[in-house]
């Protein structure tokens, strides 16, 4: 089956998977392993300045526990570090490390390079049309957030829904 015979959503998913694999391979080769679409947005936020886990969770619209899990993964891999008074986690902030800055810059360069390749192959007008198509899909699905957090409807269900459908609330 060629690309013209696939439906748009399938192609979008394949493109997303291909971009993610490419990102992982390039970052791994550059000495920035174990980064993915869940972790990179945190680095992009921290490159702008220090932030608390709570502030990141709120800005990304993800649960505090999920933000903490992602931050812990980044900290364990040396991409961020916690700063603040010892023993007082309420006033701790996250700071991106040199490794985190390097990974973020490589990731931004990857995106710019891919756009240049698409423009070289299809032209700038095709890239503009693709942007419009993707924006329309995002708008139609009701997930028009910045792409850094979870699907808003999923998030509401996760936060407010009962943890187990057959067990009564405690």
NORPELIN-V808691 format. One record per backbone hydrogen bond with DSSP energy under -0.5 kcal/mol. CO is the residue of the C=O (numbers start at 0). NH is the residue of the N-H. Records with the same first field share a line. If there is no record, write none. Layout:
# NORPELIN-V808691
CO: NH ; NH
This chain:
# NORPELIN-V808691
1: 4
2: 5
6: 10
7: 11
8: 12
9: 13
10: 14
11: 15
12: 16
13: 17
14: 18
15: 19
16: 20
17: 21
18: 22
19: 23
20: 24
21: 25
22: 26
23: 27
24: 28
25: 29
26: 31
27: 30
35: 38 ; 39
38: 41 ; 42
39: 43
40: 44
41: 45
42: 46
44: 47
45: 48
50: 93
51: 55
52: 56
53: 57
54: 58
55: 59
56: 60 ; 61
60: 149
62: 66
63: 67
64: 68
65: 69
66: 70
67: 71
68: 72
69: 73
70: 74
71: 75
72: 76
73: 78 ; 79
74: 77
78: 96
80: 94
82: 92
84: 87
86: 88
87: 90
88: 91
92: 82
93: 50
94: 80
96: 100
97: 101
98: 102
99: 103
100: 104
101: 105
102: 106
103: 107
104: 108
105: 109
106: 110
107: 111
108: 112
109: 113
110: 114
111: 115
112: 116
113: 117
114: 118
115: 119
116: 120
117: 121 ; 122
118: 122
122: 126
123: 127
124: 128
125: 129
126: 130
127: 131
128: 132
129: 133
130: 134
131: 135
132: 136
133: 137
134: 138
135: 139
136: 140
137: 141 ; 142
138: 141
142: 144
150: 154
151: 155
152: 156
153: 157
154: 158
155: 159
156: 160
163: 166
